Amino acid sequence: MLIVGGKTDARIAALEAAQGKHAAFEALYDASEDPWDTLNPRFSYQSRKYNRLMAQLPQRRFRRALDLGSGLGTLSRLLASRADQVVGIDLAQTAVERARHRHGAAGSLQFQRGDIADLPGALEGCFDLITIMDTLYYLPDTSDAALDDVVARIAALLEPGGLVVLSNHLFAGGWDKATRLSRRIDRAFCRSPRLALVSRHWQPFFQTTVLAALPPGTQSA
């Protein structure tokens, strides 16, 4: 799965340079039914990540969950077992249409196209759970300032006490490019004054981090 992901990321970079980000992801899904092999039974890496993320959730029912970068909707479908309503958002309209086709029978699931860097203000305060798995690497700007801005936008989507759960590939002790970016993404969420760290778990080769939205007027220590 790591090899597949690396090849896919290289393909995205080449397509983006030639066509732009949105067109790159559309072209990726046009060329492959499952660009990251998330549904391929030969690979257990992605299913282990899904299972770990679900295991990190507290034992409670969620009202409305948001899956950012939902792809083919596999994680969104799992979240539907724990939430009354799940909204999956992905940059690629092709991915959205395939997710709708795969999971259309589940009435609590909704998929729509959207850009994580430009989500509508109408969504603010609407969710008590947000999941972000292997998504923020693909932002057009991953500088610290840009990451802080995206984190602030995501935090604003949560109601007080709501949770945001990150899952990113990460090699323990490694300082490869992907691991460095994963660490920077994690630090950006942890330094947000609107979020408090709840838990962090690492297993080969990814990290799952859970943070909670603070009530208005309070800040994390």
N, C-alpha and C positions, 0 to 999 in steps of 0.2 A: 504493500500500500504506500509506503514511503517513496519507493521508486516511481510508482504511478503518479503520486502527487508531484514529485519533482519534475517529471516530464510534462505534466499538465501545466504546472506553473511556468515552465519555459515556453510552452506553446502560447499561454496567455500573454506573456511578455512580448513575444514576437507579433501576435495579432494586435495587441494594444498599440504597439509602435506604428503599425501600418493603418489601423482602422479606428483607434480610440477604444476606451474601456467598455462602453456599453456594447458596441458592435463586436468587440473581442469575445465577450461572454456569449453573445448570441451565436457567433460563428463556432464557438467551442461546443455548444449544445447541438448545433446543426450537424456537426461532424461526428458526434458520439451520443448515444442514448444515455450514457452514464460516465461523464468525463473523469470522475475520481474513483470509479469502480466501487461506489458505496454499496451497491446491491450485489456485487460479485461474491458468491460464497467461498471463493478461494482465499479471500482476504478477511482476516478477523480484526484488523486494526481499527477500522471505523466502527464496527459493532461494539468493540471494547470501549471506545470513547463514548458512544451513545449510552452504554450501560453504566459507565462511571458517572456521567453527568446526571443520569436519572437517580443513581444511588446517592448523590450529593444533595438532592432535594430533601427538605424537611418533610416529615410525615404529616402533611396537611393537604387539603384540597385548594387549588388555585382557582381564582375567578376568571381571569383572562390572561393568557400567555402570548408572548410575541417571540417568534423564532426568526431572527435576523440572518439572512443568507440561507434561506430554507432549502434551496436546491430542489431535489426531487421529493422533498417532504417527509423523509423517513423519520427524522427527529420530531418533526411536528406531529406525526401520527403517534409517536410514543408519548409526547406531552399531552395528547388528548385523553390519555388514561388518567391524568392527574389534574386536568383543568377543564372548566366548563366550556371555555371557548379558546381556540388557538388560531392566531393569525400568523401565517408564514409570508415573509417578504423576501423577494429575491430580485437582483438587478436584471436578470435575463427573463424576458417574457416567455421564451421557449421552456425554461425550467418551470415557470409558474403554470403553464398549460399542462405540462406532463405531471406535475404534482396534483393538479385538479383532476386529471384523468385517473391517476393511480388511487387517489383518496377521496374522490368525489362522493362516495357513499357515506362518508363520515360527516354528519350534519354539523358537528361542532368545529370542523376545520374550514378555514378560509385562506386562500392564497391570492396574493396580489403583487404586482410589480412595484418596486420602490428602490430608492437609493439610500443606503444607510447614512450617507453624508448629507442628505437633504430630505429628511422625513417631515411630513406635514405637522404643523403645530397642533392640529386637531387631535393628535394622538397623545399629547402631553397628559400625564397623570392617569392614563387609561389602563395600565397593566400592573399586575402584582407579580409577574414573572417574565423575565426576558432572557433568552438564551442566544449566545453568539459563539458558534463553533467554526473555527478555521475560516474566518471571514475578514477580519480587519487587516490581514496582510495585504489585501488587494485594494486598499484605499489609495487614491492617487497621490496623497501626501501623507507620509507617516512620520513627519517631524514631531517633536514633543509638543509643540504648540498646536499642530493639527490634531494630534491624538487627544489632547486636553479638550479641544473644542468638540470632538465627536463624543467623548465620554460625557461631557456636560449635556449634550443633546440626548444621549441615551438615558442618563440619570433623570432627565426631565420627563421621560415617558413613564417612569415608575410612580406609583402611589406610595405614600409613606409606609415603610416596612416591606415594600416589594423587593424582590431579589433579582439580581442580574448574575448569570452564570456564564463564565468564559471557559472555553476549552480550546487550547492551542498546542500544536506539536512543540516539544521542547526536549532537548537532549540534556540530561543532568550533567553539569560540569562542562558542557560544551559551549563554545562561543562561535559556532557557525552562524552564518547570516540569519537563518530562520530562527534559531534560538535567541539571538540577540534581539530580534524584533519582537518575539514573543515576550521576552522579559520586559521590554520597553512598553508594550501594550499593557501587561499586567501592572507595571508601576504607575501607568497613567490612570488606571481605574483606582488603584489603592491610594493615590494622592488626591483624588477628588474630594472636595469638602462635603459633597452630598452623599457619599457612600462610605460604608464601614465594612471592613473585611470580616467575613464570617468563617470561612474555611479555605484551605488550599490543599490540594492533593496531587501528588505526582506519581505516575507509573510509566514504564517504558511505552511510548516515548512522547508523552504529552502531559500537560498540567491542566487541572480543572480548578477554577477559583470562583468562590461564591461571595457576593457582596450584597449588603442590604441598604436600601434607601433610607436616609435619616429624615425625621420629621422636619417640617419647615422651621427655620430659625435656629437649627442646631448644625454643628459641623463635626466631622470626624476629628479625632485627636491627632 
